[in-house]
Amino acid sequence: MWLATPVRFTVNALVAVACFFLAGGVMAGGNKGKKVDISFHIETEASDNPKMIFPHEVMGKQRFFRRIPEVSSIDYVAFSPFPSDDQASYGVILQLKDNARRRLAAVTQISSGKWLACKAFGRIVDGVLVEDPVDDGVVVVWKGLSIEEIGQLDEALPRIGEKKK
């Protein structure tokens, strides 16, 4: 019976400390910039773990891509938008951090002949067939972004050549 009080106190104290840290994290979350929701996913085999892949039709053929992106929102340093060739949407050039540049170079080195799909703001907007390693630290989304999404990118990232916000 004498152990019940210290154990209860310990559990209550842990809950109080956890709530303190969680509340601090929630409040700090409001200070972060907008998320850049653009990621690149490499093609994989249909036989891979079904929870780790997603299907998408490319040029009339069902292909499978890794759910975990090779490059994602945390990997970008700056961007530059441009009107796409379809005249109905925009594309962007995304400049990568150095570690992301090396990671993408390694993946594309071993993925010749596979597709690299671009998922932007919740939908597949573009893709490219990997022929050579992408090692220059730049990835391009050729089409599929709206002017509103370009505005979200402006809130989150500097333009290429500008100073950090």
SERO-4910 file (N, C-alpha, C, O; in steps of 0.05 Angstrom, whole numbers):
BEGIN
 pado doro    nc1    nc2    nc3   cac1   cac2   cac3    cc1    cc2    cc3    oc1    oc2    oc3
  Met    A     16    -24      0      0      0      0     17     25      0      9     45    -12
  Trp    A     40     25     13     57     49     13     69     54    -14     79     76    -19
  Leu    A     70     34    -32     81     38    -59     61     52    -77     69     64    -97
  Ala    A     35     51    -71     15     62    -89     18     92    -92     15    102   -114
  Thr    A     25    106    -71     28    135    -73     51    143    -91     48    160   -109
  Pro    A     76    133    -86     98    140   -103     94    133   -132    101    148   -150
  Val    A     82    110   -138     77    101   -165     58    120   -178     62    129   -201
  Arg    A     36    127   -164     16    145   -175     29    172   -180     24    185   -200
  Phe    A     45    181   -161     59    207   -165     77    206   -189     77    225   -205
  Thr    A     91    184   -193    110    182   -215     94    182   -241    102    196   -260
  Val    A     73    167   -243     57    166   -267     45    194   -272     46    204   -295
  Asn    A     34    207   -252     22    233   -255     44    253   -263     39    271   -280
  Ala    A     67    251   -251     89    270   -258     97    266   -287    102    285   -302
  Leu    A     99    241   -296    107    235   -324     86    246   -343     92    257   -364
  Val    A     60    242   -336     39    253   -353     40    283   -355     37    295   -376
  Ala    A     45    296   -332     47    325   -332     71    335   -348     68    354   -363
  Val    A     94    322   -346    117    330   -362    112    325   -391    119    342   -408
  Ala    A    100    303   -399     94    297   -427     75    318   -438     78    328   -460
  Cys    A     54    325   -422     35    346   -432     49    373   -436     43    387   -455
  Phe    A     68    379   -418     83    404   -420     99    405   -446     98    425   -461
  Phe    A    113    383   -452    129    382   -477    111    381   -502    118    394   -522
  Leu    A     89    366   -500     72    365   -523     59    392   -529     56    401   -552
  Ala    A     51    406   -508     39    433   -511     59    452   -523     52    468   -540
  Gly    A     84    450   -514    105    467   -525    110    462   -555    114    480   -570
  Gly    A    108    436   -562    112    429   -590     90    439   -608     94    447   -630
  Val    A     65    438   -597     42    447   -612     44    477   -617     39    487   -639
  Met    A     52    492   -596     54    521   -598     77    528   -617     74    547   -632
  Ala    A     99    514   -615    122    520   -633    115    514   -662    126    526   -680
  Gly    A     97    495   -666     90    487   -694     78    511   -709     80    511   -734
  Gly    A     66    530   -696     55    552   -709     75    571   -720     69    588   -737
  Asn    A    100    569   -711    122    587   -720    136    576   -745    150    591   -758
  Lys    A    131    551   -752    144    540   -775    132    551   -800    108    558   -801
  Gly    A    148    552   -822    138    561   -848    120    540   -860    117    518   -850
  Lys    A    107    547   -882     89    529   -896    105    505   -907    129    508   -913
  Lys    A     93    483   -908    106    459   -918    106    459   -949     86    466   -962
  Val    A    128    451   -960    130    447   -989    123    418   -994    139    400   -988
  Asp    A    100    414  -1005     90    386  -1008     96    376  -1036     78    371  -1052
  Ile    A    122    373  -1042    131    362  -1068    151    340  -1061    171    345  -1047
  Ser    A    147    316  -1072    166    294  -1067    170    278  -1093    153    279  -1111
  Phe    A    192    264  -1094    199    248  -1117    202    219  -1109    216    213  -1089
  His    A    189    201  -1124    187    172  -1116    198    155  -1139    190    159  -1162
  Ile    A    216    137  -1133    228    120  -1154    211     95  -1159    198     85  -1141
  Glu    A    211     87  -1184    196     63  -1191    208     38  -1178    232     36  -1175
  Thr    A    191     19  -1171    200     -5  -1158    184    -29  -1170    169    -25  -1190
  Glu    A    186    -52  -1159    173    -76  -1169    145    -79  -1156    141    -72  -1133
  Ala    A    127    -90  -1171    100    -96  -1161    100   -116  -1138     82   -117  -1122
  Ser    A    121   -132  -1137    123   -153  -1117    134   -142  -1090    134   -157  -1070
  Asp    A    141   -117  -1088    150   -105  -1063    127   -105  -1043    104   -109  -1051
  Asn    A    133   -100  -1018    113    -99   -997     91    -80  -1005     96    -56  -1010
  Pro    A     66    -89  -1007     44    -73  -1016     39    -48   -999     28    -28  -1009
  Lys    A     47    -48   -974     44    -24   -957     65     -3   -963     62     20   -955
  Met    A     86    -10   -978    108      8   -983    108     19  -1011    126     33  -1019
  Ile    A     88     11  -1028     87     20  -1055     60     31  -1062     40     26  -1048
  Phe    A     58     46  -1084     32     55  -1095     33     53  -1125     54     57  -1137
  Pro    A     10     46  -1137      9     43  -1166      3     70  -1179    -10     87  -1168
  His    A     12     73  -1204      5     96  -1220     10     89  -1249     29     76  -1256
  Glu    A     -9     97  -1266     -7     90  -1295     12    110  -1308      9    135  -1306
  Val    A     31     99  -1323     50    116  -1338     50    106  -1366     57     83  -1372
  Met    A     43    124  -1385     42    117  -1413     27     91  -1419     36     74  -1434
  Gly    A      3     89  -1406    -14     66  -1411     -7     41  -1397    -19     20  -1401
  Lys    A     14     41  -1379     22     17  -1365     22     23  -1335     32     44  -1326
  Gln    A     11      4  -1320     11      7  -1291     39      2  -1280     51    -19  -1286
  Arg    A     50     21  -1265     76     20  -1253     73     24  -1223     52     34  -1214
  Phe    A     94     16  -1208     93     18  -1179    116     35  -1169    138     34  -1180
  Phe    A    110     52  -1149    130     71  -1139    132     68  -1109    112     61  -1095
  Arg    A    155     74  -1098    159     73  -1069    143     95  -1056    143    118  -1065
  Arg    A    130     88  -1033    116    109  -1018    135    128  -1005    130    152  -1003
  Ile    A    157    118   -996    178    134   -983    193    149  -1005    205    135  -1022
  Pro    A    193    175  -1005    205    190  -1027    236    190  -1025    248    187  -1004
  Glu    A    248    193  -1048    277    196  -1050    285    224  -1042    305    229  -1030
  Val    A    268    243  -1050    271    272  -1044    244    282  -1035    224    276  -1047
  Ser    A    244    299  -1014    219    310  -1004    222    338   -994    243    351   -998
  Ser    A    201    348   -982    200    377   -974    223    386   -957    230    410   -959
  Ile    A    235    370   -941    257    379   -924    284    382   -939    303    392   -929
  Asp    A    284    373   -964    309    372   -980    313    397   -998    334    398  -1011
  Tyr    A    295    416   -998    297    438  -1017    309    463  -1004    303    469   -981
  Val    A    325    477  -1019    338    502  -1010    324    526  -1022    320    546  -1009
  Ala    A    318    524  -1048    306    546  -1063    291    535  -1087    294    512  -1094
  Phe    A    276    553  -1100    261    544  -1124    258    567  -1144    263    591  -1137
  Ser    A    251    560  -1168    245    580  -1189    222    569  -1206    225    548  -1218
  Pro    A    200    584  -1207    177    575  -1223    179    583  -1252    194    602  -1259
  Phe    A    164    570  -1269    162    577  -1297    136    567  -1309    125    547  -1299
  Pro    A    125    580  -1329    101    570  -1342    108    544  -1357    128    543  -1371
  Ser    A     91    524  -1355     96    499  -1368     88    500  -1398     74    519  -1406
  Asp    A     97    481  -1413     91    480  -1441     61    477  -1447     52    485  -1468
  Asp    A     46    466  -1428     17    462  -1433      2    488  -1430    -22    489  -1436
  Gln    A     15    509  -1421      3    536  -1418    -21    536  -1399    -35    556  -1397
  Ala    A    -25    515  -1384    -47    513  -1365    -37    510  -1336    -53    512  -1317
  Ser    A    -11    506  -1333      0    501  -1306     28    512  -1305     38    524  -1324
  Tyr    A     41    508  -1282     68    517  -1278     86    494  -1271     77    473  -1262
  Gly    A    112    498  -1276    132    479  -1267    151    494  -1248    149    519  -1246
  Val    A    168    479  -1235    188    491  -1217    215    477  -1219    216    453  -1223
  Ile    A    236    493  -1216    262    482  -1212    267    483  -1182    264    503  -1169
  Leu    A    275    460  -1170    280    458  -1142    309    453  -1137    321    433  -1147
  Gln    A    322    470  -1121    350    467  -1114    352    450  -1089    338    456  -1069
  Leu    A    369    429  -1089    371    411  -1067    393    418  -1047    413    430  -1054
  Lys    A    389    409  -1022    411    410  -1002    432    390  -1011    426    372  -1027
  Asp    A    456    393  -1001    478    376  -1010    473    346  -1004    479    329  -1021
  Asn    A    463    340   -980    458    311   -974    437    299   -992    439    276   -999
  Ala    A    417    315   -999    396    305  -1017    407    302  -1046    399    284  -1060
  Arg    A    425    320  -1053    438    318  -1080    453    291  -1082    450    277  -1102
  Arg    A    468    284  -1061    483    259  -1061    465    235  -1061    469    216  -1075
  Arg    A    443    236  -1045    424    214  -1044    410    210  -1070    408    187  -1079
  Leu    A    401    231  -1084    388    229  -1109    408    219  -1131    400    203  -1148
  Ala    A    432    228  -1130    453    218  -1149    457    188  -1146    459    174  -1166
  Ala    A    458    179  -1121    462    150  -1117    438    134  -1127    442    113  -1139
  Val    A    414    143  -1121    390    128  -1129    388    128  -1160    382    107  -1171
  Thr    A    392    151  -1172    389    151  -1202    412    137  -1216    409    128  -1239
  Gln    A    435    135  -1203    457    120  -1214    450     90  -1218    457     78  -1238
  Ile    A    435     79  -1199    428     51  -1201    400     46  -1212    390     23  -1213
  Ser    A    386     67  -1221    358     65  -1230    354     72  -1259    332     80  -1267
  Ser    A    374     69  -1275    371     75  -1304    349     57  -1316    348     33  -1311
  Gly    A    331     70  -1331    308     56  -1343    283     55  -1325    263     45  -1334
  Lys    A    285     66  -1301    261     68  -1284    250     96  -1284    263    115  -1292
  Trp    A    225     98  -1276    212    124  -1274    215    137  -1247    216    123  -1227
  Leu    A    217    163  -1247    217    179  -1223    192    196  -1224    190    214  -1240
  Ala    A    173    191  -1206    148    205  -1205    149    228  -1186    161    226  -1165
  Cys    A    136    250  -1194    134    273  -1177    106    275  -1165     86    277  -1180
  Lys    A    104    275  -1139     79    278  -1125     79    307  -1113     97    313  -1098
  Ala    A     60    323  -1121     58    351  -1111     31    356  -1099     11    352  -1113
  Phe    A     31    365  -1075      6    373  -1062    -15    352  -1064    -39    357  -1069
  Gly    A     -6    327  -1059    -25    304  -1057    -32    289  -1083    -48    271  -1083
  Arg    A    -19    297  -1105    -26    284  -1130     -1    281  -1148     18    296  -1145
  Ile    A     -1    260  -1164     21    257  -1183     18    277  -1205     -3    278  -1218
  Val    A     38    294  -1209     36    315  -1230     55    311  -1253     51    323  -1274
  Asp    A     76    296  -1249     96    294  -1270    113    269  -1265    112    257  -1243
  Gly    A    129    262  -1284    148    240  -1281    169    241  -1303    165    254  -1324
  Val    A    191    228  -1298    212    228  -1318    226    200  -1317    228    188  -1296
  Leu    A    234    191  -1341    248    166  -1344    277    172  -1338    290    189  -1350
  Val    A    288    157  -1319    316    161  -1311    334    148  -1332    333    124  -1337
  Glu    A    351    165  -1344    370    155  -1364    399    158  -1354    416    141  -1359
  Asp    A    404    180  -1339    431    185  -1329    428    193  -1299    406    201  -1291
  Pro    A    449    192  -1284    448    201  -1256    441    231  -1255    451    247  -1271
  Val    A    425    238  -1236    418    266  -1231    436    275  -1208    431    270  -1185
  Asp    A    458    288  -1215    478    295  -1195    485    325  -1193    504    332  -1180
  Asp    A    468    342  -1206    474    370  -1205    460    386  -1183    463    410  -1181
  Gly    A    445    371  -1166    431    384  -1144    406    399  -1151    397    416  -1136
  Val    A    395    393  -1174    371    407  -1183    351    386  -1194    359    368  -1209
  Val    A    326    388  -1185    305    372  -1197    283    390  -1208    279    413  -1199
  Val    A    270    381  -1229    251    398  -1243    224    384  -1244    222    360  -1250
  Val    A    203    399  -1237    176    391  -1241    167    406  -1266    165    431  -1265
  Trp    A    162    392  -1288    158    406  -1313    130    417  -1316    125    435  -1332
  Lys    A    111    406  -1301     83    416  -1305     66    407  -1281     75    392  -1264
  Gly    A     41    418  -1280     22    408  -1261     17    425  -1237     -1    418  -1221
  Leu    A     31    447  -1232     27    463  -1209     10    487  -1215     11    498  -1237
  Ser    A     -7    495  -1196    -24    518  -1199    -10    543  -1189     10    541  -1175
  Ile    A    -21    566  -1195    -10    591  -1186    -12    593  -1156      5    605  -1143
  Glu    A    -33    581  -1144    -36    581  -1115    -14    564  -1102     -3    572  -1081
  Glu    A     -6    542  -1114     15    526  -1104     42    540  -1106     59    536  -1089
  Ile    A     46    555  -1128     70    571  -1130     71    591  -1107     92    596  -1096
  Gly    A     48    603  -1100     46    621  -1078     54    607  -1051     67    620  -1035
  Gln    A     46    583  -1048     54    568  -1024     84    563  -1023     96    565  -1002
  Leu    A     95    557  -1046    124    554  -1047    138    580  -1040    159    580  -1027
  Asp    A    128    603  -1050    139    629  -1044    139    634  -1013    158    647  -1003
  Glu    A    119    624  -1000    118    628   -970    138    611   -956    146    618   -934
  Ala    A    145    588   -968    162    569   -954    192    571   -962    209    565   -945
  Leu    A    198    579   -987    225    578   -997    233    604  -1011    215    617  -1022
  Pro    A    258    611  -1010    267    633  -1026    268    625  -1056    270    601  -1062
  Arg    A    268    644  -1073    273    639  -1102    303    634  -1105    319    644  -1090
  Ile    A    310    619  -1125    338    614  -1131    352    641  -1136    342    657  -1152
  Gly    A    374    645  -1122    389    670  -1125    382    691  -1104    397    710  -1100
  Glu    A    360    687  -1089    352    705  -1068    363    695  -1041    370    672  -1039
  Lys    A    364    713  -1022    373    704   -995    350    690   -981    327    693   -987
  Lys    A    358    674   -961    339    659   -945    320    678   -931    327    699   -923
  Lys    A    294    669   -929    274    685   -916    276    683   -886    260    696   -872
***
